[in-house]
Amino acid sequence: MKEKYLINNSVYFYPAQQLLVPISEEYAQVSLNVPASRCLTLLLEKKGEIVTKYDLSQDVWQSRGQYTSANTLYQNISLIR
């Protein structure tokens, strides 16, 4: 996993700290919950590829022995938007 990702040349994402930090406003950082951070990390790692609901659910929850509903997945995607 990368230490940080630059998104659209305007926001840094720090996966280990689960933080989004705008370049222009360093103090306007946003904390993500763990599942939202994992979803964003997967999407960034698979840039340019299709990531299915199954892929997200498997990587973020099921691989850790957790099971969740599609609604929970949708809520976490909404958070990172």
HELIX and SHEET records of a PDB file:
HELIX    1   1 VAL A   34  GLU A   45  1                                  12    
HELIX    2   2 LYS A   53  VAL A   60  1                                   8    
HELIX    3   3 GLN A   62  ARG A   64  5                                   3    
HELIX    4   4 ALA A   70  ILE A   80  1                                  11    
SHEET    1   A 4 TYR A   5  ILE A   7  0                                        
SHEET    2   A 4 VAL A  11  TYR A  14 -1                                        
SHEET    3   A 4 LEU A  19  PRO A  22 -1                                        
SHEET    4   A 4 VAL A  30  SER A  31 -1                                        
END                                                                             
